[in-house]
Amino acid sequence: MEIGGLPVARLDRRQTARLLIDLALKYRRRDRPWIATSINGQVLSEAARHSGLREAVRFADVISCDGQPLVMASRRITGFALPERVATTDLFHDVVAVARERVVSMYFLGGTEAENARAVDAVRDRYPHLRIVGQGHGYHSHRQWIGVVRDIDRIGPDILWLGLGVPREQEFYMRFAHAMPNVGVIKTSGGLFNFLSASALRAPQWMQDMGLEWAYRMGREPRRLMFRYLTTSPHAALLMLTRQKWGKGIAELGERIDRW
């Protein structure tokens, strides 16, 4: 199904977790990793304004809905309801639960060096059964990235958790996926490492259920997030409401506005 001009999988969290592990272990590709990413209101808006991001999202093999407002609006907009929000912050723990039954190797790439270390240490403490085969921060020159990618491919993790944020993580897999044929799955992860390390907090469950986690996050980091949410959220709502009729025109208008 499509929401706001982008495809999305009608899978719940557990189904998505099992699919990612199946892709990594049972149906592994030989030419490149499988790509799994997510969409929310911000991604809908930015993909409508930037053709490169739109193409990168569509390149992914599994696209989950990481946005409760999109889930709540899905039936009215498309006629088909999404089963639930598949937030990477929750999905990670679902994948870990499945990994108790099947041995899955993981690599954590992204964040600052200190943040990455805190996140991986927290995961090791909480899930000692996990097979973590590598980790690394997300700030490198292009030449350094080539070396990092070679090292990751040599290690060949089943799942590479990629926490660079939108659109850097999409740019990463478009540039480097074919250089990592020994990796099973690349899963874009946004701010996952911040939540694993507890440097960022989730909204109360009732706010998550009502699609208000964005408001909670904006209230905690108004300087960084207020402009983003106040510009992308209305645009995303407009895309969802109008896409089937004249969404292509909206996307073109968005690109023109962005150029201005």
C-alpha positions in Angstrom: 0.0 0.0 0.0 1.0 3.6 -0.4 0.8 6.6 2.0 1.6 10.1 0.8 3.2 8.7 -2.3 5.5 6.2 -0.6 5.0 2.4 -0.3 4.7 0.9 3.1 4.5 -2.8 4.3 1.3 -3.9 6.1 3.2 -5.8 8.7 3.2 -5.6 12.5 6.3 -5.4 14.6 6.7 -9.1 15.2 6.1 -10.0 11.6 8.7 -7.4 10.6 11.2 -8.7 13.1 10.9 -12.2 11.8 11.1 -11.0 8.2 14.3 -9.2 8.8 15.9 -12.2 10.4 14.6 -14.5 7.6 16.1 -12.1 5.0 19.4 -12.0 6.9 19.7 -15.8 7.4 17.5 -17.7 5.1 17.1 -15.6 2.0 20.4 -13.8 2.0 21.3 -12.0 -1.2 24.7 -12.3 -2.9 24.9 -8.9 -4.6 24.1 -6.6 -1.7 22.3 -6.5 1.6 18.5 -6.3 1.9 17.6 -2.8 2.8 14.9 -2.0 5.5 13.9 1.6 6.3 11.0 3.5 7.8 8.7 6.4 6.9 7.0 9.0 9.1 5.6 12.5 8.6 9.1 14.0 8.3 10.2 11.5 5.7 7.0 12.0 3.7 7.6 15.7 3.6 11.3 15.6 2.8 10.8 12.8 0.2 8.2 14.9 -1.6 10.6 17.9 -1.8 13.8 15.9 -2.6 13.8 13.4 -5.4 17.0 11.8 -4.3 15.5 10.8 -0.9 12.3 9.7 -2.6 14.3 7.4 -4.8 16.3 6.1 -1.9 13.3 5.2 0.1 11.7 3.5 -2.8 14.9 1.5 -3.3 14.5 -0.2 0.1 13.1 -3.7 0.1 11.1 -3.3 3.4 9.5 0.0 4.3 7.9 0.2 7.7 5.6 2.9 9.1 7.3 4.6 12.0 4.6 7.2 12.6 1.5 6.8 14.7 -0.4 9.6 12.9 0.1 7.7 9.6 -1.1 4.5 11.2 -4.2 6.2 12.5 -5.0 7.8 9.2 -4.2 4.8 7.0 -7.6 3.2 6.7 -9.4 6.5 6.0 -6.8 7.5 3.4 -6.1 4.2 1.7 -9.0 1.9 2.6 -6.5 -0.4 4.3 -5.5 -0.1 8.0 -1.9 -0.6 9.0 -1.8 -3.1 11.9 0.4 -1.0 14.1 3.3 1.5 14.3 6.6 -0.2 13.6 9.0 2.2 15.4 12.6 1.1 15.1 13.1 1.8 18.8 10.5 -0.9 19.5 11.4 -3.1 16.6 15.0 -3.5 17.8 13.8 -5.3 20.9 11.4 -7.5 18.9 14.4 -8.5 16.7 16.4 -9.3 19.9 13.5 -11.5 21.2 13.5 -13.5 17.9 17.3 -13.7 18.2 16.9 -15.8 21.3 15.7 -18.6 19.0 18.1 -18.0 16.1 21.8 -16.9 16.2 22.0 -13.4 14.6 25.1 -11.3 14.4 24.8 -7.6 14.7 26.9 -4.5 14.0 26.0 -1.0 15.3 27.0 1.9 13.1 26.2 5.6 13.9 26.1 8.3 16.5 29.1 9.9 18.1 31.8 7.6 19.4 30.7 8.1 23.0 27.0 7.7 22.2 27.7 4.6 20.2 29.8 3.1 23.0 27.1 3.8 25.6 24.4 2.3 23.4 26.3 -0.9 22.7 27.4 -1.3 26.4 23.7 -1.0 27.4 22.7 -3.6 24.8 25.4 -6.0 26.0 24.3 -5.6 29.6 20.6 -6.1 28.9 21.0 -8.8 26.2 24.1 -10.9 27.0 22.9 -13.5 24.5 23.3 -11.2 21.5 26.2 -11.7 19.1 27.6 -8.2 18.6 30.4 -8.4 16.1 31.3 -4.7 15.7 30.5 -1.1 16.3 31.5 2.3 15.0 30.6 6.0 15.1 29.0 7.8 12.2 31.3 10.7 11.5 33.9 10.0 8.8 35.4 11.5 5.7 34.6 9.8 2.4 38.0 8.1 2.4 37.4 6.9 5.9 34.0 5.6 5.1 35.5 3.4 2.4 37.7 1.7 5.0 34.8 1.4 7.4 32.6 -0.2 4.7 35.4 -2.7 3.8 35.8 -3.7 7.4 32.1 -4.2 7.9 31.9 -6.3 4.7 34.8 -8.4 5.9 33.1 -9.1 9.2 29.8 -9.8 7.4 27.2 -9.1 10.1 23.7 -10.5 9.6 22.1 -7.1 10.6 23.7 -3.7 10.3 21.9 -1.2 12.5 22.5 2.1 10.8 21.9 5.2 12.9 22.9 8.2 10.9 19.5 10.0 10.6 17.5 11.0 7.6 18.8 11.5 4.9 22.4 10.4 5.7 21.5 6.8 6.3 19.6 6.6 2.9 22.6 8.2 1.2 24.8 5.7 2.9 23.1 2.6 1.6 22.6 4.1 -1.9 26.4 4.7 -2.0 27.8 1.7 -0.2 25.2 -1.2 -0.2 26.7 -2.9 -3.3 30.2 -2.8 -1.6 28.9 -4.9 1.3 27.6 -8.2 -0.3 28.5 -10.1 2.9 26.1 -8.1 5.0 22.6 -9.6 5.4 20.4 -6.6 6.1 20.9 -2.9 6.6 18.3 -1.5 8.9 18.1 2.3 9.1 17.7 3.3 12.7 17.4 7.1 13.1 17.8 7.9 16.8 17.8 4.3 18.0 21.2 4.6 19.7 20.1 7.6 21.7 17.2 5.6 23.2 19.4 2.5 23.8 21.9 4.6 25.7 19.0 6.4 27.6 20.4 9.8 26.5 16.9 10.3 25.0 13.6 9.3 26.6 10.5 7.9 25.0 7.2 9.7 25.4 4.6 8.3 27.8 2.7 5.4 26.3 -0.5 7.3 26.1 1.2 10.0 24.0 2.6 7.3 21.7 -0.8 5.7 21.3 -2.4 9.1 20.4 0.3 10.0 17.9 1.7 12.7 20.1 5.3 11.5 20.6 6.4 14.3 18.2 5.0 16.8 20.6 6.8 15.3 23.6 10.1 15.3 21.7 9.6 18.9 20.5 8.8 20.0 24.1 12.1 18.4 25.2 14.2 19.8 22.3 12.3 22.8 21.0 15.3 24.5 19.4 16.3 21.5 17.4 12.9 20.1 16.5 10.3 22.9 16.6 11.0 24.1 13.0 11.2 20.6 11.7 7.8 19.5 13.1 6.0 22.7 12.4 7.0 22.6 8.7 7.0 18.9 7.9 3.9 17.7 9.8 1.4 20.0 7.9 3.1 19.2 4.6 2.8 15.4 5.4 -0.9 15.7 6.3 -1.5 17.6 3.0 0.4 14.9 1.1 -1.7 12.1 2.7 -5.0 13.9 2.0 -4.3 14.9 -1.6 -1.8 12.4 -3.0 -4.2 10.1 -4.8 -5.7 13.0 -6.7 -2.9 15.4 -7.4 0.0 14.4 -5.1 2.5 14.6 -8.0 1.7 18.3 -8.3 2.2 18.8 -4.6 5.6 17.0 -4.8 6.7 19.2 -7.7 5.5 22.3 -5.8 7.4 21.2 -2.8 10.6 20.9 -4.8 10.1 24.4 -6.3 9.6 25.9 -2.8 12.7 24.1 -1.5 14.7 25.6 -4.5 13.5 29.1 -3.7 
